[in-house]
């Protein structure tokens, strides 16, 4: 499964394929990523999960979102990094997605 972390790189995926977006987060400080996507093109397969590379308490982790491409075309995923109780995002990343035909 392909994993994407850089919004400057176009995500090119075939219809029916799954892919992930993995971004650094510090959930112990209240910051998590909130995603927005067009459900006509993409399906979020389950709630995001946190993966840690270290045993350090309070450090950053990767927040991972798994999507499935369900329709041909161009779409986007907007990721907003913010605390649940704050109205303004600390950071926003926009991933452009090109969904091609199914593999034969």
C-alpha positions as a printed NumPy array, in Angstrom:
array([[  0.   ,   0.   ,   0.   ],
       [  1.299,   3.438,  -0.912],
       [  1.844,   6.014,   1.829],
       [  1.962,   9.757,   1.171],
       [  3.345,  12.466,   3.454],
       [  4.141,  15.35 ,   1.1  ],
       [  1.213,  17.405,  -0.217],
       [  3.4  ,  18.773,  -3.026],
       [  3.418,  15.332,  -4.677],
       [  0.275,  14.383,  -6.616],
       [ -1.269,  11.157,  -5.354],
       [ -1.878,   8.929,  -8.372],
       [ -3.86 ,   5.826,  -7.536],
       [ -6.059,   3.362,  -9.403],
       [ -9.763,   3.044,  -8.723],
       [-10.299,   0.393,  -6.059],
       [ -6.832,   0.794,  -4.529],
       [ -6.147,   1.768,  -0.926],
       [ -3.538,   4.297,   0.176],
       [ -2.55 ,   6.11 ,   3.35 ],
       [ -1.639,   9.63 ,   4.342],
       [  0.727,   9.755,   7.325],
       [  1.48 ,  13.052,   9.077],
       [  3.43 ,  14.012,  12.202],
       [  1.209,  14.833,  15.178],
       [  1.545,  15.486,  18.909],
       [ -1.743,  14.167,  20.304],
       [ -0.546,  14.508,  23.915],
       [ -0.577,  18.303,  23.341],
       [ -4.09 ,  18.069,  21.906],
       [ -3.09 ,  18.395,  18.242],
       [ -4.497,  15.956,  15.715],
       [ -5.279,  16.052,  12.006],
       [ -8.853,  16.455,  10.779],
       [ -9.511,  15.339,   7.222],
       [-12.002,  16.578,   4.653],
       [-12.57 ,  14.678,   1.4  ],
       [-15.203,  14.237,  -1.31 ],
       [-17.062,  10.971,  -0.551],
       [-17.976,  10.64 ,  -4.238],
       [-14.304,   9.868,  -4.998],
       [-12.741,   8.616,  -1.771],
       [-13.741,   6.525,   1.222],
       [-12.06 ,   6.835,   4.628],
       [-11.799,   3.18 ,   5.626],
       [-11.606,   3.574,   9.422],
       [-10.738,   6.147,  12.09 ],
       [ -7.122,   7.333,  11.953],
       [ -4.523,   5.461,  13.972],
       [ -1.353,   6.646,  15.682],
       [  1.995,   4.955,  15.044],
       [  5.052,   5.722,  17.133],
       [  8.681,   5.244,  16.132],
       [  9.88 ,   5.712,  19.689],
       [  8.987,   4.801,  23.234],
       [  9.395,   8.43 ,  24.374],
       [  6.34 ,   9.732,  26.196],
       [  4.846,  12.947,  24.842],
       [  6.753,  12.865,  21.57 ],
       [  5.425,  13.143,  18.072],
       [  3.832,  10.215,  16.297],
       [  2.504,   9.573,  12.815],
       [ -1.254,   9.915,  12.445],
       [ -2.285,   7.58 ,   9.624],
       [ -5.445,   7.856,   7.507],
       [ -6.353,   5.   ,   5.14 ],
       [ -8.448,   5.786,   2.072],
       [ -9.894,   3.81 ,  -0.827],
       [-10.314,   5.319,  -4.298],
       [-13.9  ,   4.62 ,  -5.379],
       [-14.409,   6.726,  -8.528],
       [-12.324,   7.965, -11.47 ],
       [-11.263,  11.602, -11.563],
       [ -9.439,  14.324,  -9.683],
       [-10.16 ,  15.067,  -6.046],
       [ -8.442,  16.486,  -2.999],
       [ -7.993,  15.769,   0.665],
       [ -7.647,  18.712,   3.034],
       [ -5.848,  17.98 ,   6.294],
       [ -6.154,  20.484,   9.163],
       [ -3.861,  20.243,  12.177],
       [ -5.616,  21.64 ,  15.221],
       [ -6.866,  21.13 ,  18.707],
       [-10.49 ,  20.003,  18.964],
       [-11.466,  23.076,  20.992],
       [ -9.799,  25.652,  18.718],
       [-11.567,  27.139,  15.709],
       [ -8.433,  27.877,  13.686],
       [ -6.056,  25.256,  12.327],
       [ -2.359,  25.579,  13.192],
       [ -1.512,  24.106,   9.781],
       [ -3.38 ,  23.006,   6.648],
       [ -2.137,  20.609,   3.96 ],
       [ -3.989,  19.869,   0.72 ],
       [ -3.307,  16.597,  -1.113],
       [ -4.401,  16.387,  -4.751],
       [ -5.534,  12.93 ,  -5.852],
       [ -5.738,  11.578,  -9.4  ],
       [ -7.769,   8.379,  -9.576],
       [ -7.056,   6.378, -12.727],
       [ -8.713,   3.309, -14.207],
       [ -8.581,  -0.024, -12.424],
       [ -5.567,  -2.228, -13.005],
       [ -6.124,  -5.09 , -15.431]])
